[in-house]
């Protein structure tokens, strides 16, 4: 279950956080570069659990 949206920023799903960390470690990039890579690559977006491609960043560095 995700945290309450009434207090602070809503939490991201566990799968999204874990797979973003896996991508970051495999590529050896910074948080900012990892978010940019995910934003530009539909395969990485699918890997983190998004159902369709988006040009918008789905994560914050």
Biotite code that builds the C-alpha atoms (Angstrom):
import biotite.structure as struc

atoms = struc.array([
    struc.Atom([0.000, 0.000, 0.000], chain_id="A", res_id=1, res_name="UNK", atom_name="CA", element="C"),
    struc.Atom([1.228, 3.496, -0.808], chain_id="A", res_id=2, res_name="UNK", atom_name="CA", element="C"),
    struc.Atom([1.445, 6.269, 1.753], chain_id="A", res_id=3, res_name="UNK", atom_name="CA", element="C"),
    struc.Atom([-1.272, 8.879, 2.196], chain_id="A", res_id=4, res_name="UNK", atom_name="CA", element="C"),
    struc.Atom([-1.415, 11.549, -0.504], chain_id="A", res_id=5, res_name="UNK", atom_name="CA", element="C"),
    struc.Atom([-2.485, 14.093, 2.112], chain_id="A", res_id=6, res_name="UNK", atom_name="CA", element="C"),
    struc.Atom([0.966, 14.195, 3.721], chain_id="A", res_id=7, res_name="UNK", atom_name="CA", element="C"),
    struc.Atom([3.986, 14.872, 1.520], chain_id="A", res_id=8, res_name="UNK", atom_name="CA", element="C"),
    struc.Atom([4.742, 13.467, -1.894], chain_id="A", res_id=9, res_name="UNK", atom_name="CA", element="C"),
    struc.Atom([2.956, 10.223, -2.812], chain_id="A", res_id=10, res_name="UNK", atom_name="CA", element="C"),
    struc.Atom([5.241, 7.191, -2.809], chain_id="A", res_id=11, res_name="UNK", atom_name="CA", element="C"),
    struc.Atom([6.222, 5.425, -6.017], chain_id="A", res_id=12, res_name="UNK", atom_name="CA", element="C"),
    struc.Atom([5.467, 1.708, -6.380], chain_id="A", res_id=13, res_name="UNK", atom_name="CA", element="C"),
    struc.Atom([8.155, -0.635, -5.039], chain_id="A", res_id=14, res_name="UNK", atom_name="CA", element="C"),
    struc.Atom([8.758, -2.160, -8.480], chain_id="A", res_id=15, res_name="UNK", atom_name="CA", element="C"),
    struc.Atom([9.506, 1.276, -9.939], chain_id="A", res_id=16, res_name="UNK", atom_name="CA", element="C"),
    struc.Atom([11.987, 2.148, -7.190], chain_id="A", res_id=17, res_name="UNK", atom_name="CA", element="C"),
    struc.Atom([13.759, -1.219, -7.277], chain_id="A", res_id=18, res_name="UNK", atom_name="CA", element="C"),
    struc.Atom([14.077, -1.425, -11.053], chain_id="A", res_id=19, res_name="UNK", atom_name="CA", element="C"),
    struc.Atom([15.302, 2.180, -11.262], chain_id="A", res_id=20, res_name="UNK", atom_name="CA", element="C"),
    struc.Atom([18.017, 1.255, -8.747], chain_id="A", res_id=21, res_name="UNK", atom_name="CA", element="C"),
    struc.Atom([18.922, -1.820, -10.822], chain_id="A", res_id=22, res_name="UNK", atom_name="CA", element="C"),
    struc.Atom([19.187, 0.343, -13.964], chain_id="A", res_id=23, res_name="UNK", atom_name="CA", element="C"),
    struc.Atom([21.323, 2.889, -12.108], chain_id="A", res_id=24, res_name="UNK", atom_name="CA", element="C"),
    struc.Atom([23.744, 0.228, -10.851], chain_id="A", res_id=25, res_name="UNK", atom_name="CA", element="C"),
    struc.Atom([23.967, -1.619, -14.194], chain_id="A", res_id=26, res_name="UNK", atom_name="CA", element="C"),
    struc.Atom([24.652, 1.570, -16.159], chain_id="A", res_id=27, res_name="UNK", atom_name="CA", element="C"),
    struc.Atom([26.884, 3.061, -13.451], chain_id="A", res_id=28, res_name="UNK", atom_name="CA", element="C"),
    struc.Atom([25.226, 6.461, -13.809], chain_id="A", res_id=29, res_name="UNK", atom_name="CA", element="C"),
    struc.Atom([24.151, 9.217, -11.440], chain_id="A", res_id=30, res_name="UNK", atom_name="CA", element="C"),
    struc.Atom([20.550, 9.630, -10.302], chain_id="A", res_id=31, res_name="UNK", atom_name="CA", element="C"),
    struc.Atom([20.006, 12.445, -12.816], chain_id="A", res_id=32, res_name="UNK", atom_name="CA", element="C"),
    struc.Atom([21.440, 10.469, -15.748], chain_id="A", res_id=33, res_name="UNK", atom_name="CA", element="C"),
    struc.Atom([19.399, 7.410, -14.757], chain_id="A", res_id=34, res_name="UNK", atom_name="CA", element="C"),
    struc.Atom([16.159, 9.427, -14.828], chain_id="A", res_id=35, res_name="UNK", atom_name="CA", element="C"),
    struc.Atom([17.164, 10.859, -18.238], chain_id="A", res_id=36, res_name="UNK", atom_name="CA", element="C"),
    struc.Atom([17.899, 7.362, -19.593], chain_id="A", res_id=37, res_name="UNK", atom_name="CA", element="C"),
    struc.Atom([14.525, 6.078, -18.388], chain_id="A", res_id=38, res_name="UNK", atom_name="CA", element="C"),
    struc.Atom([12.763, 9.124, -19.868], chain_id="A", res_id=39, res_name="UNK", atom_name="CA", element="C"),
    struc.Atom([14.329, 8.527, -23.316], chain_id="A", res_id=40, res_name="UNK", atom_name="CA", element="C"),
    struc.Atom([14.082, 4.726, -23.519], chain_id="A", res_id=41, res_name="UNK", atom_name="CA", element="C"),
    struc.Atom([10.711, 2.954, -23.908], chain_id="A", res_id=42, res_name="UNK", atom_name="CA", element="C"),
    struc.Atom([12.281, -0.396, -22.951], chain_id="A", res_id=43, res_name="UNK", atom_name="CA", element="C"),
    struc.Atom([13.447, 0.996, -19.623], chain_id="A", res_id=44, res_name="UNK", atom_name="CA", element="C"),
    struc.Atom([10.034, 2.553, -19.033], chain_id="A", res_id=45, res_name="UNK", atom_name="CA", element="C"),
    struc.Atom([8.411, -0.832, -19.575], chain_id="A", res_id=46, res_name="UNK", atom_name="CA", element="C"),
    struc.Atom([11.003, -2.440, -17.274], chain_id="A", res_id=47, res_name="UNK", atom_name="CA", element="C"),
    struc.Atom([10.132, -0.091, -14.397], chain_id="A", res_id=48, res_name="UNK", atom_name="CA", element="C"),
    struc.Atom([6.429, -0.897, -14.795], chain_id="A", res_id=49, res_name="UNK", atom_name="CA", element="C"),
    struc.Atom([4.947, 1.842, -16.960], chain_id="A", res_id=50, res_name="UNK", atom_name="CA", element="C"),
    struc.Atom([2.235, 0.661, -19.351], chain_id="A", res_id=51, res_name="UNK", atom_name="CA", element="C"),
    struc.Atom([2.962, 3.153, -22.137], chain_id="A", res_id=52, res_name="UNK", atom_name="CA", element="C"),
    struc.Atom([5.758, 5.421, -23.376], chain_id="A", res_id=53, res_name="UNK", atom_name="CA", element="C"),
    struc.Atom([5.896, 8.970, -22.057], chain_id="A", res_id=54, res_name="UNK", atom_name="CA", element="C"),
    struc.Atom([8.259, 11.891, -22.779], chain_id="A", res_id=55, res_name="UNK", atom_name="CA", element="C"),
    struc.Atom([7.763, 13.087, -19.196], chain_id="A", res_id=56, res_name="UNK", atom_name="CA", element="C"),
    struc.Atom([10.070, 12.010, -16.383], chain_id="A", res_id=57, res_name="UNK", atom_name="CA", element="C"),
    struc.Atom([8.276, 9.472, -14.209], chain_id="A", res_id=58, res_name="UNK", atom_name="CA", element="C"),
    struc.Atom([10.818, 9.799, -11.389], chain_id="A", res_id=59, res_name="UNK", atom_name="CA", element="C"),
    struc.Atom([12.629, 12.642, -9.646], chain_id="A", res_id=60, res_name="UNK", atom_name="CA", element="C"),
    struc.Atom([16.401, 12.366, -9.278], chain_id="A", res_id=61, res_name="UNK", atom_name="CA", element="C"),
])
